Amino acid sequence: MKKLRVLLVDDEIMIREGFKRLFDWEAHGCEVVGEAADGMEALARIDALDPDIVIMDINIPIMNGLKVIQLSRIKHPETAFVIVSGYDDFSYCREALRLQITDYILKPVNYEEFGSCIDNLKIALFQRQSSKNENRQEERTITGITRYLQEHLAEDISLSILAEQFHLNAQYISQLFKSEIGVGFLTYLTNIRMEKAKKLLLSTALSIAEVAEQSGYGDYRVFTKVFKKSEGITPSQYRRDFLEGTAAI
């Protein structure tokens, strides 16, 4: 998988330098191709560089980050945006969701969590690309496997089960995930299970145990542990925060 091109947007040079020096972009299949310090410069850089990912602060001079994203969507609908902000404000989060921003990360940045965000973003970009281009055999194969995973999330899934289902070598499937998606099989499976769980938590009244089961975890205690590691909070707190935020609108 080709390296993803990243643009950094923040009016504080130390923040931009921190992202460049403290995060291992190479290890996550990315490269920083440019920087911008204000909203107008960001728009110009996005037009000139056409990055895959833009890491952007909200509170930047001339034009705020959310406005930059809104305008950029017109010419660059495929670009992914990650907001990094010092504002823990539900109204900002709500607007970010409306603009279909990939993630909203608070400063100071936890680079381990940020790495998970970038890996999840790579998965999302792969899924988008694979739906448009299935020309190569490897792409067709991995697309079929990921579709199967989505349809059987509640079941026991392993590389050996996939190997039997698709009449392929388990090691070959493992290598496909690395080469075509850029992350390992277990990382990918955990990510889509967490996304399924979050949707169920916010859109249904299912118990945590029922959400766990439908997301592929027979033991809700294991599910809770994995969810907290992924999202930073428990499933119950995730649901409660959403309901409290909605009630406050």
C-alpha angles and dihedrals in degrees: 000000000000120000114268114240114232131199119197118210120186132123091223111082091201090060091051091047089049091055091049097046106030100045122066101226092171092058090054095048096254140114130200107235101174152350138222133192102197141025098263092047089048092055091050093048093049090052093047100041103029092209124199091223133026118198104200141177116219098218102063128138127269095009126020122240097252091055090049090054093047092053094041092055089069095063101020109039093157096056114109119221128204117190117215110186145156090222116099092187124141092214090059091047091049092051090046090054090049090055090050094242113180097227143349114218126185125224133274087058120229099213094202090057090043089055090055089050091053092047091050089049091053088054092051092048091049092052090051093048095044091055089058101040125038099151101119121068092234091053092049091048097049091043090055091048094049090048089052090051092052091051095047103038093127091057133079106274129185139151090259091053091049090047090054093044095050098031091239137125113268092226090052090053090049090052091048091059090052096045101038103032102021097231135081124266095252092048090052094046093048091049096054091043090053091049090051090048093050091051091050092047092053101037104037140045093229117142119252089254091053092048089050092051094048089048093055102265116119091187112058090201091061089046092052091050093049092044093051091049090050101041104023093238137064122266090250092052091046091055093042094051091052094049092047091048092049092048090052093059 
